[in-house]
Amino acid sequence: MRILLARHGETPWNAEGRYQGREDIPLSPVGEAQAEALGARLRDLRIDRAVASPLSRAQRTAQLALGAARHALLQTDSGLLEIAHGSWEGLLASEIRDRDPDRLQAWREFPDSVLMPDGGESLQHVFDRAWPALARACDGLGADGTVLVVAHDAVNRVILCRVLGIPFSRLWTFRQAPTTLNLLEGDGLDTLEVVRLNDCAHHTPLFGEAVHRAL
């Protein structure tokens, strides 16, 4: 089976560097264009199933990636929601540095140790709901089947860490840019291999910078 694991397109808060988390921020015009470019790339590819996070930025990205003729494939799964950042949501990193500097430093250096404030989540919390959501998306998919999964930065990262066999502490050693595409292939979840990682060829040159400033 093949899993096309994508991140949503850019939002105004991404461009500003604000932590979004569960806030339902829509795509910006740039994000819409990125998702349309992904759709053009996937236009002639057979996709058997599509699942997205319920947040509008992920749903809209999935719709544009699928194209109008395949909209009926799309379902949502709350297990793919972005990490809950608690009271960090809506803030710039500079604002968080003033209010919660120790946790911000830990998030950058030891992300696996951080529990987000005021009811937020840890990376383990995200994984514990995202991996079962991925399993549901793949359930019953044939050996030649392809599923499109559109989620978020933290969700994609913990899934990719699991597939790559690396701890969540190494979460920042690879990128997940807006509307990036990761290709995973295998006979099942336990045998997945990463075929493509952070592939942004549909909207960014090889040596360009596909920016992501905040989750």
N, C-alpha and C positions, 0 to 999 in steps of 0.2 A: 504494500500500500504506500501511497504518497501523501504526505501532509505538507500543504503550502501554508506555512505559519507566517502571517503578516502582522505588522503593527499598523495602527491607524495613522492617517495623515496628520500633517501639522495643524495645530489649533492656534488661536491668538495667544493663549497662555504658554504654549510651547515656544512661540517666537519671543515672548517676553521673559521666558525662563521661570515661569511660575509653576509650583507644584500643583498638579491637578487632582490626582487620586480619584476619588469618587465624584468630584464635581463634573456635571454633565456639560462640558464645554464643546461646542460644535466645531467642525472643521473651518479653517480660514479659507479664503480663495486659493492660497497656495496649497493647502491640504487637499482641497477639491481637485486641483490640477494634478497633484501627485497621485491621487486615487484613480483619476481618469487615465493617467499614464500607466498605472498598474493594470487597469482594465484592458488597455490596448495591448499590453504584453501578454495577457492571459486570454485574449479574445478567441484564439483558435485552439485553446487547450481544453480537453474534456475535464469537466469538474462534476463529480457525482453528488457532492454534498457541500454545504457551506454553513459554518457556525460562527457567530460573532458575540462579543460582549454586548450586553444590553445598552451600554452607554452610546449616545448618538454618534460620537466621533468614530467609533468602531463600526457601528451599523452602517453609517453612510459610506465609509471606506469600503466595506464589503459589497454594498449595493453597486457602487461605481466600478469596483473590481470585477464583479460578475457581469455587469451589463444588464440592460432592461429585460432581455430575453430569458435571463436566468434568475431573476429576482425571487421567484417562487421557491428556489432551493434554500433560501436563507432562513435559518433559525437562530435563536439567541440562547445563551446559557450563562446564568449569573456566576458560575464558577470561573468565568473568564474576566470578571470585573478587575479593574486596576487595583493595586494595593491601596488600602485606606490609610491616608497620611494623617488622619486626625486633624489637629489644629495647625498643621503645616499647610494645609490646602489653601490655595490662593496666594501664598506668600512667595516672595523671591528668596533665593539663597542668602542674599545679604540680610534680609529681614529675619530669617531663621537663625543666622549667625548671631544676631543681636539678642534673640530671645531664648535660643536653645543650642548654644554653641557646642557643648560636649556631645550631644546626640548627633548633631550634624557632622562633626568630625568622625564620630564612630560610623555613621552611615557611609561616609566616604572611604574609611579605612577598614572597617570590620562590619560590613553591612549585614552579615548573618547574625550579629549580636543585638541588633536594634529592634525594639518594639516602638512603633510610632505612638506619639502621645495622644492622650484624650480619646481612648477607644480605637486607636489605629491598629494596624496589623504588623506582624513580622513577616519576613520572607517565607518562613516555614508555614505560616498561616496561608499565605498566597499559594504555595505549592500544594498544600493539603486540599485545596478546593480546585486548583487549576489542572492538576494531573488527572483527577477523576473526570473533569470536564473534557479533557482531551480524549480520555478513554471512551466517553459517551459519543464524542464526535466520530470516533473511528469504529464504533461497535457495528459489526456486521459488514464492514467495508471489504470488498473483494480484494484479491491479491493485486489486481490492476487498478483498483479504485483510487480516486484522488479526492481529498477533502481540503477545502479552503477554511482556515481558521484565522479570524481577525481579532486580535486582542491588544494588549498594551505592553509597555516597556518591561515592567517588573514581571508580568505574567510570562512573557516570552523568555525572559532571562532565566527564570527558575526552571522552566521546561527545558531550555537548552542546556543549562547546567546539568540537569539529570541525564539527558541524552549523551552529553559529552563526558559524563562521569567525573565532573569537577565539583567541589564544594561551593556553596552559596557565597563563601568568603571571596571567591574569585569572580563574582558577578560583574565587576567592572572591567574585566580583561578583554571583553569584546563589546561591540556596539549594536544598538537596535535603533536605527534612525527612523524618522517618520516614513511610513508606507514601505518600510523595508520588507524583503521577502526572504524567508528561510525555507529550504527544502529538506524534508526529512523522509527517509525511505526505510522500509523494513517489513518483515513478515508480521510484526506485532509491536506493541509499545516497548517491550523489553529488548527488541533487536534493532531499534531505530538507529540509523546513522545520519549524521549531518552531511548533506551533499552540497548545500549552499548556505552561507551564513551572512546575514546583513547585506543582501544583494539589492542594491539600489540602482542598477543599471538603467531602469526605466525612467529615472529622473535626475541622476547625478553622474557626471563623468567619473572614470576610473580613479583619477587622482583628485576628485572634488571632495568637498566636505559635506556629508549629509548630516546636518546638525541636529542634535537632540540636546536640549539644555536642562530639562527636568522631567521627571516622571509625571 
